[in-house]
Amino acid sequence: MSLVLDPAAQDLLFREARTANTFTDEPVTDEQVQAIYDLVKYGPTAFNQSPLRVTLVRSPEARERLVKHMAEGNQPKTATAPLVAILSADNEFHEELPELFPHFPQAKDVFFSERPAREQAAGLNAALQAAYFIVGVRAAGLAAGPMTGFDFEGVQKEFLDGDHTPLIIVNIGKPGEDAWFPRSPRLEFDQVITTV
């Protein structure tokens, strides 16, 4: 066998997992979110950057404020998901590098003293961390409904400060009835992999 990971875990994380469009009303607990984060924080990033920030939208008032910024087709599922998370990139992540990258604390100033370099690095590495987060949601036995169909500027003004850039919004919970669209095709190995 080429993969060490148990086939059931492979199915849970990848083959059987899909973007959920409906959810049951079973709550997602803070303990579940803590367990997800405590797993996915170990995913690799450049210079051990940790620019991902997660804003959990729990209160009805905050949910209402978020739904108005969602694309029309995403509004009902965001309104009814047990938990919604706004995933964003902290463009001031470099301030933590002396702690997170202690063998080269100067990286903060050598590579990230200019805002454009920080924004580029934050976007890439927070996107990696967002992908790990989605897989972590699946590892918790939950379904994720990641979406980019929303008013980015509106969400930033409503929920984030100027140093945070929204990346994706993720509905989280146990999948409900008719949660899945049919599985879409994927590219085959030979369409993607080139050996030189």
N, C-alpha and C positions, 0 to 999 in steps of 0.2 A: 504494500500500500504506500502510495506516495505522500499522503498527508497523515500526520501524527494525530491530529484532532479527531475525536470520535465522530463517526458519521452522523449521529443524532445532533451533535453540537454544530456540525457543518450545516445541517438542514436548518437548525434553529437560527443560526446567524446569517445564512446566505440563501441556500436553495429554496427553502420554504418561506422565508421572510419576505414581506412585501410592504409597500407603502399602504397604510391603513387609511380608509376614508370614513369609516364609522367605528364607534367605540361603545362598549357597555358603560354603565354608570358606576362601575367599580372604581373607587378612588385610587389614585397613585399617591403613595405616602412619601413623606420626607425621608423616611428610612430607605425606601427604594431608590430615591434620587441620590441619596448619600452613597449607597452601594454602587450605583452606576458610576458616579464620579470617581469614587475610590478605586474603581477598576480602570477606567479609561484615562485617568491622569497619567498613566505610564506609557501611553502611546508616544512614539518618537516625534520630535520636532527639531528644527534647526536651533542650535545653541541651547537646547532644552527650553525654548521659549514656551510660555503658557499664556498666549494672548486671548484664549477663549473666555468669554464671560457669558453666564447663563442667567437670564431673568425669568423666574417662574411666575406665571400669571395665574394666580389662585382666586383672588377676590372677584365677586360678580361685577363690581364697578370697574376693575382693571380689565376684565374680560370684555366688557362692553366697549371700553375705550380701544381695545385692540381690534375687535371685530370690525369696527368701522374703517380700519386701514387695510383690511384683507380684500383681495380680489373677490368679486361676487361669488364665484364658485367655491371659494374657500371659507366663506363666512359661516355657513351652517355647521360645518364640521369643526371649525374653531370655536364656535359658540357652545358646542355640546361635548367636546372632548373632556375627559376627566382632568387633564393637566395640559397646559400649553407652555412651551419654553421658547423664549426669544434668545437665539444664539448670536452673539456679537463678538467683534474683534476689538480688543483694547489697544489703541494706537500708542499708549504710553507703557506698554508691556516691558520696555527696556529698563524701567526703574527697578524691576525685580531680578534682572540678570545677575547682579553681584551675588545674590543668594542662590539663584537657580543654576548658575554656571560658575561655581566658585573657583575652578582652576584657571579661569581667564575672566576675571571680573571687569577688565577693561573693555570687553566686548560691547558693553553698554555705550561707551563713548566712541570706540573705534569704528563700529559698524552702524550704529543707530542714533547718532547725534542729530541727523537731519530728518525732519518729519516725513518727506516722501519715501525714504528708505524704510522707516518704521511702518508706514501704512502698507507698503508692499509686503513686508515680512509678516506683519500682523494678519493681513488678509489671507496669505497662503497658509500660515501655520495654524490660524484659528479654523480655517476650512478643513485642514487635516483633523484637528481636534473635534470639529463638528461631526465628521464622518465616524470617528471613534465613538462619539457620544451616541450616534444612531445605533451602531453595533452594540454598544453597552445597553441601550434600552432593550434590544432584542435579547441580550444575554440575561436580562432580568425577567424574561418571559412576557414582556410587554411588546406592543406594536408601536411603531413610530410613523407619523405622517408628516414628513418634512415638506416644506413649501417655500417657494420664493415668490409666489404670487401675492405681493402686498406692496403697499406704498412705503418704500424704504425711508424716505425723508420724513414722512408722517410718523412712522414707528420710532425713528431716532428722536424726533422732537418730543414725542409723547412719553417715551420710556427710558431713553438713554441720555447720557451727556455728550458733549461735543467730541470727547476722546474715544467714544465707542461707535463702531460702524456695524449696523445690523447685517447679518449674513443670511440667516434662514430662521424660519419659525417651525417648530416641531410640535405637533399634537401627539400626546402620549396616553396610552391606556391599553386595556384589553380589547382586542378587536371585536366589533359588533357584527350584527347581521349584514350580509353583503358588504363586508369590509373591503374586499379586494376587487380590483379590476382584473381581467385575465392577464396572465403573465405575458409580458412583451418579450420579443426576441432579444437575444444578446449576440454580439459578434463572436465568431469562432476564433480559436487559437491562431490559426494561420492568417486571419485578418488583422490581428493585433500584434503578434510577436514576430520580431525580425531578429535574426542572428547575423552578426557581422564578424 
